[in-house]
Amino acid sequence: NIARVRQVIARIDRDTAATQVVTLRNAGAREIATSLQALVGNGGGEGGAAAPATIVPIDSSNSVAIRGDSGTVSRLADMAKTLDAQAASGTEIR
């Protein structure tokens, strides 16, 4: 039984999360991170489970780090790039 329990734990105890860093040229890292976090905020998982992704602003390189399942990370990275591109035509002076 102990061997079976160890096998089950070994199958469960895996980190399958993907991580991606998106460097921003036009928008601020905190602004993009806040926007992305609002998108995934309370919509994480069934029954109010943990958020499907973690978004962290990195001010020193003006980028955002995104961690979660690969599909969600890919979609959020695309969204960050789109928001950054749209900020290029904005009226804000950086």
Secondary structure, DSSP 8 states (H G I E B T S, - for coil): -HHHHHHHHHHHS----EEEEEE-SSS-HHHHHHHHHHHHSS--STTS-S-SEEEEEEGGGTEEEEEE-HHHHHHHHHHHHHHHHHHTTSS---
